Amino acid sequence: MQETDSIYSTITKEVPITVFCGDGTFHFGEKNFDLPFQITCNAAKAYISFHSPFHCFDEFDGATFNGKLEDGRICNGCLFGDYNQQNSLMVANCSELMIGESQSIHTIETVLLGFYFPHEFSFKFKDYEIAFSKSSTSQELAQRTIRMSGTVSEGNFVTISGSELEIDSAIDLLRDICLLIRPLTASEVYFGYMKCNNNTLIYSKKKMMGKLFGMRSNILESTHQYPDYLNRGLQKLETIDSFDKTSIIDIGHALATSAACGLMETGLLVLTTSLERLGQKTVFENLNSDNSLQIKSILKQLKYFLKEQAKSFFDEHTDSFSDEQQNAIVKSISRIQPWDTAFVRKIKDHLIQNNWKIEIDFEKVKELRDSLAHSGMFPPNLSTKEAYEMQVQIEVFLLVHVLDLVGFEGRISSTKDGWAIFPWKSELKEGKTE
């Protein structure tokens, strides 16, 4: 038994849980009830349990509560529709929770789930000092834990320091940090609680959640690279347009899906969709060029002419097409675009515009994407080895695009002949990995 316990302890870790007890008033619409309660918290969520005066879940939608804990601190929160009821005992998720008072905040601390950097580092952004502690859980142990028990281990603690911190601003900052880390780790890194001045606990409805954790190290784990990347990224997120910001979010999700979903077909479908989306920006930029109004005007006239010609043809050949077919033809004319927005063209334009100088079989990528989109399977002539090589290549394209958006050079984790290598981003784009 001791040996089993020892093996188990190397595979998984206990999830830290904190329990608070108190008394308070629950507000269910126009009804108010004074009830004792128990709050159970971990890094991701907080739940409240109490003996319910009702026997119907509907009574609790949007319910709120406020009260005092046994240690004297005040608390208040809002219940969310995630309930479990046995007889009169109700357990509900707290969509919002505050324990203590948030006045004159100077430090805000949280723990990231899905990020396990083996060193501590810090950097300054605006008036904030942002410090990452060394993760007490290794990435390898976190991987084993989630595979064996489905539990996401606590990772690095992050502390934001400054004078008169605002909670909403700190939440936005933490969300941006998580979004920037996600592509680097192929994990949907997130945070749950915030601890203010070491005595106030907050779970906000704006907190993040994650489900996919590839737990990779896509760039060199350097105490120089990470603060540089995050500092640049936080600055860029304030200036880049909505398309590029959404691209960072989308790529983080795509890389996490590819690394963690367990099915290569699903991973590649998400990757190719994300890659195709990037090519769409080239189309948008072309449409916004100086002569776009003239081109749109000409195209509008051409569409009108084609529709009139089609109508005349249908009138002369009444038995050639059904009404449904005629409508489909007219709709296809309406969808004509001023540029070729096909998959291959979009991807080529994207790579050229972003200074890629490597060879890629675009037609094979298109064939793969079409087959996955229509059948969910690889093309019959594509080997598993070729599919895997495409998966790795597209992952690199997407990761590098995020680094380009951030303006970060950096060394990227890769392999060559079975050996780990860390080429510079610019070397990868030029096909140089020696």
N, C-alpha and C positions, 0 to 999 in steps of 0.2 A: 504493500500500500504506500509506503514511503517513497519507493521508486516511482510509482505512478504519479504521485503528487509532484515529485521533482520534475518529471517529464512534462507534466501539465503546466507547471509554473514557467517553463521555458517556452511554451507555446502561446500562452495567453496571460493577460494581466487582469487584475480586478479593476472594475470601473469605479472610480471614486464617486461616492454618493453622500450627500449631506441632507440631513432631515431637520426640519424646524417644526415646532408645535406652537399653537396659539389659539386665540379666540377672536372671532370677528363677525361682521355683519355681511350677509350675502344678499345681493339685490337681484331679484328675478322679475324683471319688468316692474310692476307696481308692488310686488311682494318683497318684504324684507324679513330675514330670519337671522337670529343670533345663534351661531353654531361654533363648536370647537372644530379645529381642522389640523391637518398635518401636511406640510409641503415637503416634497422629495425632489432634490435637484441633482443633476449631473452636468457635465460640461455642455451638453447640447440642449437639454430641455428641463422644464420644471413641471411637476404635477402636484395637484392638490387633492386631498381625499377628505371626505366628511360624510356624515350620515344624513342622507337626503330626506327632506319632508315630502318629496314627490315620488311618484313611480313612473314618470314619463320623461324621456330625454328632452322633448321639445321645450320643456320649461327652462332649460339651461342655456339656450342659445343667446349669446351676448350678455350673459350674466357677469356681474362684477362683484368684488368683495374688498373689504378693508378691515384691518384689525391690528392686533398687537401680539408679538411673539413672546414666548416665555422669558427671553433675555431682555425684554423691554423695548425692542425696536418695533417701529410701526411697519406695516406692509399693506400693499394694495395690488390688485391685479384684475385680469379679465380672463374668463373661461372661454375655451375654444371647443368646437364640436367634436372632440376626440374623447369619448366617454367609455367607461366600463362600470357597469352597475351590478352589484350582487346584493339582493335583498335591498336594504336601505343604504348600504355603503356605496358611495359614488366616488370614482376617481376620474378627474378631468385634467386635460392639458391646459396649462396657463399660457395663453398667447402673449400676454404681457404680465410682468411681475416686477415689483420693486420692493426690496427689503432695506429699510433705512431711509435716510434723507439725502437728496442730491444737492448739496449747497457748497459753493466754492470748491469745485473739483480741481485737483492738481495732478492726479494720476488715475489712469484707467487701465485695467489689466484684463486680459482674456487669454484663453488657450485655444490654439488652432487644432482642429481635428483634420488629419490627412497630411500634415506637414511635419517632417521629422529631421530637421537640419541638425547635424552633429556638432555644431559650434555655436557660440554666441556672437552676436554682432549688433551694431547700432548705427543709426544715421540720423541726420537732422533734416526735417522737411518743414518748410515755413517756420512757424513758431513751435513746432512739435519736436520733441526728442523721442525717437522710436527705437526701442530696445527689444531684441529677440534673445531669450535665454536658450541655452543648450537643451535640446530635447532629451528628457530622461528615458524616452522610448526610442530604440533604434528602428530604422525603417524596416529592417529584416524582421524584427519581432512584431512590428505593426502589421506587416504582410501576413505573417503566420496567424496572428490573432484574428484578423478579419476573415481569413480563409477557414479557420477552424470553428470560430464562434459567431462570425458576422458582426463582431464588435469593432467599432472604430476607436482606436486608442487615442489618448490625449498626446499632443505633440508639443511644439514650441509654445512657450508663454510669450506674449507680446505686451509690452508696457508702453503706453503713450503718456508722456509727461509734458506739462505746460502750465501756464498761469490761466486760471479761470476757464477750464475746458468746458465745452458744450457737448452734451451727450449726443445730440443728433449729428454734429460734425464728426465726433469720434466714431460713431457707427458708420457713417459714410466712408471715413478713412479706412476703417477695418475692412469694410466690404471691398474697397478698391484694392487693398493689399491682397485679399484672398483671390480676387479676380486675376491679379497679376501673377500670383504664385501658381495658379491652376495649370497653365500651359507648361510650366517648368517641371511639374511633378506628375502630369497626366492624372491628376486627382482633383475631385471637386472639394477643395479645401474650404472649410467654413468655420464659423465660431458661433457659440450659443450665448453665454452669459457675458456680462461685463461687471468687474468689481471696481468701484470708485473709492478712492482714498482708503482702500483696504477695509472699509466698513459698510459699504452700500452695495447691494447685489441687484443687478438689473438684467432682466430678460426682455428684450424689445421685440415688437412685432416685425421690425425690420431686420432681425437677425437672419443669418443665412443657413441653408441646409445643403447637404451633399449626399449623393447616393453611390457614385462611381469612384473607385480609388485604385488607380493603376500603381501608385506609389513608386514612381520612377525618379531618376535624377537626370533630367534632360540637358542640364548644363553642368559644368564643373562645380562641385560643391566647394566654393571658395568664399572666405569671409570678405574678400574684396568684390567678387562678382555680384553676390546677392544684394548688398546694400546699394551698389551702383545701379543695378537693374531696377530695384524698387524705387529708388529716388528718382531716376529718370522716368520710370513708368507713372508714378504719381503726378509728376509735372505734366507729362504728355496727356494723361487722362483729362486734364483741365482744358486742353486746347484742341485735341483731335475731334473730328466730326463724329456724329452719331453712328455712321456706317462703320468707321474704324473701331470705335469703342465696342460696338456690337460684335465686330470681328474677333476681338480679344475674348469676349465672353463665349462666342460660338466655337472658337478654336479650342479653348479650354475644355468645353464640353465634348468636342469631337475627339480630342486626344485622350480624355478620360474614358470615353466609351470604347475607343479602340483598344486601350490597354486593359480595361477591366470587364468588358462585357462577356468575354469567354468564347465568343463566336466570331471568327474572322470575317465572315460575310457581313455581319451587322457592323463590325468596326469599319470595314472598307466602304460600306454604303454611306455611313455618316461622314467618313473622311472625304470621299469624293463629292458629297453634297456640300460640305464646308469649303472645299477647294473651288467648286463651281461658283459658289456665292461670291468668293473674292474676285473672280473674273467679272462679275456683274458691275463692279465699280468702274472698270474701264469703259463699259458700255454707257454708264451714267455720265462719265466725264466727257465722252465723245458727244453725247447728246447735248451737253452744255457748252460745246465749243462755240466760237464766234459765228459760224455759219449755220448754227443749228436751227434758227428760226426760218431761214430760207429753205433748208432741207425739209423741215416739217411742213412748210407751206406747199412745197412741191409734192411731197408724199401725200398730203391730204387731197390734192387735185388728182393724183394718180389713183388713189383709192376710190374716189368718186367716179372716175372714168371707168375703172375696172368693174365696179358694181353696176354701172349703167350697161356696160357691155354684157355682163353676166345676165342681167335682167332681160335684155333684148334676146340673148341666146335662149333663155328659158322660155320666153314667149313664142319663139319660132320652133322650138323643139319641146313641145309640151309633154311628150312621153319619155323624154330622155332621163329626167331626174325626178325623184319624189320630192314632196314639199320639204321633208326633213333633210334630204341631201342638198337641196337648193339653199336652205337656211345655213347649213354647215359650210357651204362654199362661200357665202356672203360673209359669215363670221370669220373665216380664214383670211379673207381679204382685209377685214378690219384689224386683224392681228399682225399684219405685215410691219416689220420694224425697219428703220433706216440703216441699221447695220446688222451684219450676221451675228446673232447672239448664240450661235450653236456652242455646244460644250467645248469642243476643241479650240475654236477661235477665242473664246473667253479666257481659257487657261493659258493659251499661248501669249495673248496680249498681257495678261497679268504677270507672267514670268519675265517677259521682255521688259515691261515697264519697271520691274523690280530688280533688273540687272542680273538675272540668272543666266549662266553661260554653260549649262549642262544639257546633255542630250536626253530626251525622254520620248518614248513611243506614245504619242498622244492618242492615236487611234486605238491602241490596246487599252489605254485607260478608259477611253470612251466606251469601248466594247464591254469592259468590266462593269462600268457604272450602269450602262443600259441593261445588262443582264441581271444585275442585282436589283435594280429598280423594278423590273418587270416580273422576275421569277424568284428573286431572293437567293439565287444560286450563281456560282461562277460560270463563265462560258465553258463549254465542253473542252475547248482546246487550251484552256489555261491551267497550268499545273499549280499545285499548292505552293511550291517553291516560288514560282513567278508571282503568285498572289501575295505571298509574304514580302517579297522584295518590293512590290508596289506599295504595300502597306507601310513599310519602313520609309520609303521615299516620300510618300505623301505626308507622313507624320513630320518629316524634316521640313518639307515645304511650309507646312502650317506653323510649326514652331518658329522657323526663321522669319516668317511674316510678322509674328508678334514682336520678335526682337527688332525687326526693321521699324515697326510702328513706334516702339519705345525709343529707338535710336541707340540701341545697345549692341556693341560688337561682340565681345565675350567668346568663351570657348564652349563648344557644344559636345556633349557626350555621344560617342559613336564607337563603332568597332570596325576593325579591318583585319582579316585573316585570323579571327578569333581573339584579337587583342583589343583592349580598350584604348581608344585614342580620343583626343580632345582638340579637334581642329578649330581654328577661328571661324566665325560665321562667314566672313568674306571668302575664306578658302573653300568652304562648302559650296557657296554659290558659284564659284568658278570651277568646281569639280576637282579641287586640289585637296587631297586628304593624306598626303605623304607625311 
